[in-house]
Amino acid sequence: MIKDRFKEEYEEGSDLLWPSDKEDKITRQFYKDLSILSKNIQYSKKKKLKLFEQVVRIIKGKGWG
């Protein structure tokens, strides 16, 4: 069942516009993809930092460990 957007009005004067099921599904997928991409970027940065640390250790003569 696909629902269209609907508006919910409150006595205080505020109105909420709820997304349709299709819009909600697309939005959730977007944020899921964004989260996965963000995790991959953070992992990549950590990996590069560890590589840099290893290079510095080798230059200082402390070896691989």
Secondary structure as a PSIPRED ss2 file (coil, helix, strand):
# PSIPRED VFORMAT (PSIPRED V4.0)

   1 M C   1.000  0.000  0.000
   2 I C   1.000  0.000  0.000
   3 K C   1.000  0.000  0.000
   4 D C   1.000  0.000  0.000
   5 R C   1.000  0.000  0.000
   6 F E   0.000  0.000  1.000
   7 K E   0.000  0.000  1.000
   8 E E   0.000  0.000  1.000
   9 E E   0.000  0.000  1.000
  10 Y C   1.000  0.000  0.000
  11 E C   1.000  0.000  0.000
  12 E C   1.000  0.000  0.000
  13 G C   1.000  0.000  0.000
  14 S C   1.000  0.000  0.000
  15 D E   0.000  0.000  1.000
  16 L E   0.000  0.000  1.000
  17 L E   0.000  0.000  1.000
  18 W E   0.000  0.000  1.000
  19 P C   1.000  0.000  0.000
  20 S C   1.000  0.000  0.000
  21 D H   0.000  1.000  0.000
  22 K H   0.000  1.000  0.000
  23 E H   0.000  1.000  0.000
  24 D H   0.000  1.000  0.000
  25 K H   0.000  1.000  0.000
  26 I H   0.000  1.000  0.000
  27 T H   0.000  1.000  0.000
  28 R H   0.000  1.000  0.000
  29 Q H   0.000  1.000  0.000
  30 F H   0.000  1.000  0.000
  31 Y H   0.000  1.000  0.000
  32 K H   0.000  1.000  0.000
  33 D H   0.000  1.000  0.000
  34 L H   0.000  1.000  0.000
  35 S H   0.000  1.000  0.000
  36 I H   0.000  1.000  0.000
  37 L H   0.000  1.000  0.000
  38 S H   0.000  1.000  0.000
  39 K H   0.000  1.000  0.000
  40 N H   0.000  1.000  0.000
  41 I H   0.000  1.000  0.000
  42 Q H   0.000  1.000  0.000
  43 Y H   0.000  1.000  0.000
  44 S H   0.000  1.000  0.000
  45 K H   0.000  1.000  0.000
  46 K H   0.000  1.000  0.000
  47 K H   0.000  1.000  0.000
  48 K H   0.000  1.000  0.000
  49 L H   0.000  1.000  0.000
  50 K H   0.000  1.000  0.000
  51 L H   0.000  1.000  0.000
  52 F H   0.000  1.000  0.000
  53 E H   0.000  1.000  0.000
  54 Q H   0.000  1.000  0.000
  55 V H   0.000  1.000  0.000
  56 V H   0.000  1.000  0.000
  57 R H   0.000  1.000  0.000
  58 I H   0.000  1.000  0.000
  59 I H   0.000  1.000  0.000
  60 K H   0.000  1.000  0.000
  61 G C   1.000  0.000  0.000
  62 K C   1.000  0.000  0.000
  63 G C   1.000  0.000  0.000
  64 W C   1.000  0.000  0.000
  65 G C   1.000  0.000  0.000
